[in-house]
Amino acid sequence: MNYQPYLQQYRKAFLGFLIQTIEYHMIPKRIIFSAVLHIFSTVLHAQQVELDPVTITASLHPASASVTGRNIFVIKGEQFAKLPVNSIDELLRYLPGIEVQMRGPMGSQSDIVLRGGTFQQILVILDGIRINDPNTGHFNSYIPIAPAEIERIEILKGASSAIYGSEAVGGVIQIITKTFTAKRGQKAKQLKAQGTAGEYGLWNGQLGGFYQNGNTAVAAGLITNNATGQPQRGTRGYLHNTTASVSINRFINQFWNVSYRSSFDKRNFAAQNFYTTFLSDTASEKVTSYWNQVKLAYVREHESFTLDIGYKSVEDRYRFNSIGTGNLNRSNLLQGLAIYKWDASEKTTLTTGVQWVNKKIESNDRGNHSLNQAGTFLVVNQRIGEHFNLNSAMRLQWNERTGWEVIPQINVSYKVPHWQLRGSAGKTTRDADFTERYNNYNKTLVTGGSIGNPDLEPEHSFSYEAGADFFGVKNMKVSATFFQQRFTQLIDYVPTPYSDMPRKDNLSPTGNYALAKNIAKVNSTGVEADVQYTKQFDNRQQLFATLGMTWIDSKSDNATPSFYVSSHAKLLTNFNLLYSIKWLSIGVNGLYKQRKMQASSAINANISKDYFVLNGLVQAFVYKNKLSIFTQVDNVFNKQYSDLLGSKMPGRWFMGGFKVML
């Protein structure tokens, strides 16, 4: 049967209907928002599914989230294809409690924030090993895998430096892939493909496959997002972002297996006012990285051992405008991590490990530098009685630049059938990256902008939280957490006059500068609430929904406001809603954000007090559940907004395409 005429009719009819009904004056935002809240308040029946998932991020070994004492959110990788998102950072943007400050769409560049910290205070992990870039935290959202490879994403909110070391301040985001979690002896085959076209020269593609036959599992994936982009001041907001990776897991015998991954990632995009508020900024940037990772694992009934080695190389080419000299930064990250876990008894588990990290940079802007870090840690999980769990960790951390320090943490949980009470307290640490220490250091003349500071001390904080999880309604989990972070020597950029600059060698006396400084004290207090709901109906219907709300108040004793500390949202609400029946799937996500207002008269830009963004996707299955066509609209209400001053985000964007799953 020829489906083409029907597909064309469907696309025309649906696009026409969508264009007419989403006009802002026809459907006010308050109605959409009320409808979403109504759905969350009325879906109150069915059995509990995946609301207390097994996690490895909180304690380095598989354990139910409810025994870790932490607020953890887990989302399956299969949800990626059903929601209106085009890249991994866009998926994270709508998960409860995560603030993603986007400079550009579809993987161009984003800063990830948890609990009001700066973007450098989030640790991103891929299959157990860190991928944070030593050059700048702006690259931390460049996760070098395709969405088709993701088994699940685990978000651990709050302090985690006792286990993971530097950067695990506001939380940890771990991406876990199908290959590295494959089980011995299983058989599986899967192939996914997607093509998308839309306005502004958009064409996106995704391809991924997973195959296992007994003792060998193989996966590969590709994602590419491309657009000529919406017009900007004197340029266009183009993007050409591509990630490709391949991985293999081989079981040597019943106890040993080895896994390997190799990835290539390239982001080429317009970067106007990503880092400055200058009128002459028509910047472009190209970031190319290679990632290689190998894991050797030994698993028996009551003990396990893993050895991870990872190597990352990144080349960053940034040009401020067509007449300026470009920056060329090459950074390398080499690391090793060994972990041993022993079940000492039915109620006691000990996990210990050692870690070594080497960071390097070669730059015409920041110079040539190297830094070594190392640490050893012990994690003790103890169940006391039937309901009480104690999780404690201690880390001895060494930094080549600053020496040794001890980092402790304790987590507790008490669970009864419908409730869980939990609490956590711990110390965190973070060392400055190479940009914070050396930005604009090697240029002949700098007339304005951010200036690095080699004398920065590591920042520290003491964090504590208390929360509760309610499981009393079938298929629903409701969580609420109070948290506070007390920072000392927090690192951020602060406007600083020329006369107060510690180094003036290449600075102009008339320039406007922001110097990286250690701010004496910053205290952040907040409350977060999460709702998760999932239901599988008997008649092949599914409902999946998440809703998150975070309120944060940050106070600094620095008389001059710093840049990134003051940029986080004071109030953030984000949500996902996915409904599927036999032949149709509807996905909606969005966010509402309140933050501090900012303005720049030089480029006629501002940060509004608040904004609301809504996205939608409708997918129709035209051949069983294997072939579907879809229409997607990003920024339905055509909201003009920026997450960071000067970085204008796209307005309403129509797109559509096909998806294949075999």
HELIX and SHEET records of a PDB file:
HELIX    1   1 GLN A    4  THR A   21  1                                  18    
HELIX    2   2 LYS A   29  THR A   42  1                                  14    
HELIX    3   3 ALA A   65  VAL A   67  5                                   3    
HELIX    4   4 GLY A   77  LYS A   82  5                                   6    
HELIX    5   5 ILE A   88  ARG A   93  1                                   6    
HELIX    6   6 PHE A  119  GLN A  121  5                                   3    
HELIX    7   7 GLY A  137  PHE A  139  5                                   3    
HELIX    8   8 PRO A  147  GLU A  149  5                                   3    
HELIX    9   9 SER A  161  TYR A  164  1                                   4    
HELIX   10  10 PHE A  434  TYR A  438  1                                   5    
HELIX   11  11 TYR A  498  ASP A  500  5                                   3    
HELIX   12  12 VAL A  565  SER A  567  5                                   3    
SHEET    1   A 2 VAL A  54  THR A  55  0                                        
SHEET    2   A 2 ALA A  63  SER A  64 -1                                        
SHEET    1   B 5 ASN A  71  LYS A  76  0                                        
SHEET    2   B 5 ILE A 150  LYS A 157 -1                                        
SHEET    3   B 5 GLY A 171  THR A 177 -1                                        
SHEET    4   B 5 ILE A 122  LEU A 126  1                                        
SHEET    5   B 5 ILE A 129  ARG A 130 -1                                        
SHEET    1   C 2 ILE A  98  GLY A 104  0                                        
SHEET    2   C 2 GLN A 109  LEU A 114 -1                                        
SHEET    1   D23 VAL A 446  ILE A 451  0                                        
SHEET    2   D23 LEU A 507  GLN A 536  1                                        
SHEET    3   D23 MET A 476  THR A 496 -1                                        
SHEET    4   D23 GLU A 459  PHE A 470 -1                                        
SHEET    5   D23 TRP A 419  ARG A 430 -1                                        
SHEET    6   D23 GLY A 403  VAL A 416 -1                                        
SHEET    7   D23 PHE A 388  ASN A 399 -1                                        
SHEET    8   D23 GLY A 367  ILE A 384 -1                                        
SHEET    9   D23 THR A 348  SER A 363 -1                                        
SHEET   10   D23 ASN A 327  ASP A 343 -1                                        
SHEET   11   D23 GLU A 303  ARG A 319 -1                                        
SHEET   12   D23 SER A 284  VAL A 299 -1                                        
SHEET   13   D23 TRP A 256  ALA A 270 -1                                        
SHEET   14   D23 LEU A 239  PHE A 251 -1                                        
SHEET   15   D23 THR A 216  ALA A 227 -1                                        
SHEET   16   D23 LEU A 202  GLY A 214 -1                                        
SHEET   17   D23 GLN A 186  GLY A 198 -1                                        
SHEET   18   D23 TRP A 653  MET A 661 -1                                        
SHEET   19   D23 LEU A 627  ASP A 634 -1                                        
SHEET   20   D23 ASP A 610  TYR A 623 -1                                        
SHEET   21   D23 LEU A 584  GLN A 594 -1                                        
SHEET   22   D23 LEU A 571  SER A 580 -1                                        
SHEET   23   D23 GLN A 542  SER A 556 -1                                        
SHEET    1   E 2 PRO A 231  GLN A 232  0                                        
SHEET    2   E 2 THR A 235  ARG A 236 -1                                        
SHEET    1   F 2 GLN A 598  SER A 600  0                                        
SHEET    2   F 2 ALA A 605  ILE A 607 -1                                        
END                                                                             
